[in-house]
């Protein structure tokens, strides 16, 4: 359903199974002059119907029934649509928001996805399915405006390739703080500290708590040069400046200058750390 229909602005689809939240989101979108058309859907099924009905808007000669089927869900969706952005709740009956975003990813020209949710524990999952932004309810107009800024900047830079694992690109971790999403690049992380089911990312500018276990980051970041040195610590190997034996065992120094951190190395991780430091040094010399 169209709640506004004008030309010259973004075509946006808002999806939420709670009607008050959906109406509030549509209202705030309509208030922004950069948004031309606002479509509304109360669940994933209706969202897919809207996208499928609007296929062909970017095609010279649309073919009835053309589309692709997402391999995991078996859901059919148009290859292209004139819907440019989808603002999407996560927890919905049927297909949830994350599953719906994965369906979008099978499209030849998928819309940008922004999650709007009351839950702050799914930001990493949202990023993994290619979300442009992650907004917390209750939604504020200035936060929505900043998200549209990000979307327009992304569109101005041209189409992006689908995200792939271990493609050498710098991963970005979305961190929520007081209703603001801060994007922390992996390359800025010096070391990671386990805090229960959470992990604290330590950078030169400070630290950020994310809801993801240290073991998950260890697996995901191993090929990016991070190594486990202790049950509570994961470090960026290129930033290790010293490994030495202290009274209580080995310790490493990470970084230099006033931002230097000294961290314990457990016995079980000492040999692997030494081996990786030696390999890294040999590789650096062989490239000179």
C-alpha positions in Angstrom: 0.0 0.0 0.0 1.3 3.5 -0.8 1.1 6.0 1.9 2.7 8.6 -0.3 3.4 8.6 -4.0 5.5 11.3 -5.6 8.4 11.4 -8.0 12.0 12.4 -7.6 12.7 10.7 -4.3 13.6 7.3 -2.9 11.1 4.5 -3.2 11.0 2.9 0.2 9.2 -0.1 1.7 8.5 -0.2 5.5 7.9 -3.7 7.0 6.7 -4.3 10.5 4.0 -6.6 11.9 3.1 -4.1 14.7 0.8 -1.5 13.1 1.6 1.4 15.5 5.3 0.9 14.8 4.7 0.6 11.0 2.6 3.8 10.9 5.2 5.7 12.9 8.0 4.6 10.6 6.0 5.5 7.5 5.2 8.9 9.0 8.8 9.7 9.7 9.8 8.5 6.2 7.2 10.7 4.6 8.5 13.7 6.6 11.9 13.4 4.8 12.0 15.3 1.5 14.5 12.7 0.1 11.8 10.0 0.2 9.4 10.1 -2.7 7.2 6.9 -2.2 6.5 5.0 1.0 5.1 1.5 0.7 3.9 -0.5 3.8 3.8 -4.2 4.6 2.8 -5.9 7.8 4.8 -9.1 7.2 7.3 -10.8 4.9 4.7 -12.3 2.6 3.1 -8.9 1.9 6.6 -7.3 1.4 7.5 -9.9 -1.2 4.1 -9.4 -3.0 4.8 -5.7 -3.2 8.3 -6.2 -4.6 7.1 -8.8 -7.1 4.3 -6.5 -8.2 6.7 -3.7 -8.8 9.2 -5.8 -10.8 10.0 -4.6 -14.3 10.2 -0.9 -13.3 13.9 -1.1 -14.1 13.4 -3.3 -17.2 12.7 -2.2 -20.7 10.5 -5.3 -21.4 9.4 -7.0 -18.2 8.7 -10.7 -18.5 5.7 -12.0 -16.6 6.7 -14.6 -14.0 10.4 -13.8 -14.2 12.2 -14.1 -10.9 14.6 -16.1 -8.8 14.1 -18.6 -6.0 16.1 -18.3 -2.9 17.8 -21.7 -2.4 17.4 -21.8 1.4 13.8 -20.8 1.8 12.4 -21.7 -1.6 10.8 -18.3 -1.8 10.4 -16.7 -5.2 11.2 -13.0 -5.7 11.6 -10.7 -8.6 15.0 -10.2 -10.1 14.6 -6.4 -10.0 12.2 -3.9 -8.4 11.9 -0.1 -8.2 11.9 -0.4 -4.4 15.3 1.1 -3.5 15.3 0.7 0.3 13.6 -1.6 2.8 13.2 -0.6 6.4 12.6 -3.9 8.1 11.7 -5.2 11.6 13.6 -8.4 12.7 11.1 -10.4 14.8 8.0 -11.1 12.7 5.8 -14.2 12.3 6.6 -16.4 9.3 9.8 -15.3 7.6 11.6 -13.0 10.1 13.5 -9.9 9.0 16.9 -11.6 8.7 15.5 -14.4 6.5 13.7 -11.8 4.4 16.9 -9.9 3.9 18.6 -13.1 2.7 15.8 -13.6 0.2 16.6 -10.1 -1.1 20.2 -11.0 -1.6 19.2 -13.5 -4.3 17.9 -10.6 -6.5 19.9 -9.3 -9.4 19.4 -5.8 -8.0 18.5 -6.1 -4.3 17.3 -3.0 -2.4 19.3 -1.6 0.5 18.2 -3.0 3.8 17.9 -1.1 7.1 16.8 -2.9 10.2 14.5 -1.2 12.7 14.1 -3.2 15.9 13.6 -3.0 19.6 16.4 -5.6 20.1 20.0 -4.6 20.4 21.5 -8.1 20.2 21.2 -8.8 16.4 23.5 -6.1 15.0 26.2 -8.5 13.9 23.7 -10.8 12.3 22.2 -7.8 10.5 25.6 -6.8 9.1 26.3 -10.4 7.9 23.2 -10.2 5.7 24.4 -6.9 4.2 22.4 -4.4 6.1 23.3 -0.7 5.5 22.2 0.3 9.0 20.7 -0.9 12.3 18.2 1.4 14.1 16.8 0.9 17.6 13.2 1.6 18.6 11.8 4.0 19.6 13.0 5.6 16.3 14.1 9.2 16.3 13.8 11.4 13.3 17.5 12.5 13.4 18.7 8.9 13.5 16.5 8.0 10.6 17.9 11.1 8.7 21.4 9.9 9.4 20.5 6.5 8.0 19.2 8.0 4.8 22.4 10.0 4.5 24.3 6.7 4.6 22.0 5.1 2.0 22.4 8.0 -0.4 26.1 8.0 0.0 26.3 4.3 -0.6 24.1 4.7 -3.8 26.3 7.6 -5.0 29.4 5.4 -4.8 27.9 2.9 -7.2 26.7 -0.7 -6.9 28.6 -2.9 -4.5 29.5 -6.5 -4.9 27.8 -9.1 -2.7 29.6 -9.6 0.5 31.8 -12.7 0.7 33.6 -14.4 3.5 37.4 -14.0 3.7 37.6 -11.7 0.6 40.4 -9.6 2.1 38.1 -6.6 2.7 38.0 -4.9 6.0 35.0 -6.1 8.0 33.0 -3.5 9.8 31.3 -4.2 13.1 28.1 -2.2 14.0 28.1 -1.2 17.6 25.1 0.3 19.3 25.6 3.0 21.9 22.8 5.2 23.3 20.7 4.8 20.1 23.6 5.5 17.8 25.2 3.0 15.5 29.0 3.3 15.3 30.7 1.3 12.6 34.1 0.0 13.9 36.4 -1.4 11.2 38.2 -4.6 12.1 41.5 -3.0 11.2 41.0 -0.6 14.0 40.8 -3.4 16.6 44.0 -4.0 18.6 42.7 -6.8 20.7 39.4 -8.3 21.9 38.5 -9.2 25.5 35.9 -11.8 26.4 33.2 -10.7 28.8 30.7 -13.5 29.2 28.6 -13.9 26.1 29.9 -10.5 24.9 33.2 -9.3 23.5 34.9 -6.0 24.1 36.7 -4.5 21.0 39.7 -2.4 22.1 40.8 0.3 19.7 43.1 3.3 20.0 40.0 5.5 20.5 38.4 3.4 23.2 36.5 0.1 23.6 33.1 -1.2 22.4 31.0 -4.0 23.7 29.3 -6.3 21.2 27.0 -9.3 21.7 29.2 -12.0 20.1 31.3 -14.7 21.8 35.1 -14.4 21.6 35.2 -17.9 20.0 33.1 -16.7 17.1 35.4 -13.8 16.4 38.4 -16.1 16.7 37.0 -18.3 13.8 35.9 -15.3 11.7 39.1 -13.3 12.1 41.8 -16.0 12.0 42.6 -15.4 8.4 42.7 -11.6 9.0 45.7 -12.0 11.4 44.0 -12.4 14.8 45.3 -15.1 17.1 43.9 -16.4 20.4 46.5 -16.0 23.2 44.3 -16.7 26.3 40.8 -17.8 27.0 39.9 -14.1 27.5 42.0 -12.5 24.8 42.3 -12.3 21.0 45.0 -10.1 19.5 45.9 -8.6 16.1 49.2 -10.4 15.4 50.7 -7.5 13.3 50.4 -5.3 16.4 52.3 -7.6 18.8 55.6 -5.8 19.5 57.0 -8.0 22.2 56.6 -11.5 23.7 58.5 -12.1 26.9 58.6 -14.3 30.0 57.4 -12.8 33.2 57.2 -14.2 36.7 53.7 -15.7 36.1 54.3 -16.8 32.5 54.4 -15.2 29.0 52.9 -11.8 28.2 52.6 -9.9 25.0 52.8 -6.2 24.4 50.3 -4.9 21.8 50.9 -1.6 20.1 53.4 1.1 21.1 53.5 4.4 22.9 50.8 5.4 25.4 48.3 3.0 23.9 50.4 -0.1 24.6 48.6 -3.0 26.3 50.2 -5.9 28.1 48.2 -9.1 28.0 48.7 -12.6 29.5 49.5 -15.6 27.3 48.2 -18.9 28.5 50.4 -22.0 28.3 48.2 -23.8 25.8 48.4 -20.8 23.4 52.1 -20.0 23.8 53.5 -22.4 21.1 50.9 -21.3 18.5 51.6 -17.7 19.2 55.4 -18.2 18.8 54.9 -20.2 15.6 52.7 -17.6 14.0 55.0 -14.8 15.1 58.0 -16.6 13.4 56.0 -17.3 10.3 54.8 -13.7 10.1 58.4 -12.4 10.4 59.7 -14.8 7.7 56.9 -13.8 5.4 57.7 -10.1 5.9 61.4 -10.6 5.2 60.7 -12.8 2.0 58.6 -10.0 0.6 61.4 -7.4 0.9 
